Amino acid sequence: HTGLTDVSLNAHGRSQARELGRGIDRIGIHFAAVFTSPLARARETAGLAGFPNARIMPQLCEWDYGEFEGRTTADIRRQWGRDWVTWNANIHHGETLHHVGQRADNAIEQLIQTDGDVLVFAHGHFLRILASRWTGFPAEAGQRLALDTGTISKLGYEHEYRVIAFWNAAITWSTGNIA
């Protein structure tokens, strides 16, 4: 669990960020604004993807895992039992799921103030919660949304309803196709 630990990308992550940037470039979408979490790995991803001037939005930080920070799920389960999962855990000295959901709601309220398409660079658990809250579901619904690194997702509208247009999609940079 690498929540607020401020680590840089590894070589694979840097490669994924560059590929993501080439794919976004090939799609040809103009973004009215680009935002990033203040954590180094998100800022670095934004920069390598071609958005070095992304605006920092503190609300986009990953979940604060408290005493579970830096530990693997397997390690935590050895201590807390095999049924332990982040989504229903009592996070000691960290953020509750409810708090992360409120932070996602605050981020959404800020993001929708932008006139036009917005690009966000953030973190796995937080983005899953953001998508859940975007569509009106509780934060814990994010546990049902798998999200890989180096992928793109699109939240938008269908008529007046907030929707997930696509999720966890890989971009083929050579064609700009979304798979």
Secondary structure by P-SEA (a helix, b strand, c coil): ccccccccccaaaaaaaaaaaaaaaaacccccbbbbcccaaaaaaaaaacccccccccccccccccccccccaaaaaaacccccccccccccccccaaaaaaaaaaaaaaaaccccbbbbbbbaaaaaaaaaaaacccccccccccccccbbbbbbbcccccccccccccccccccccc
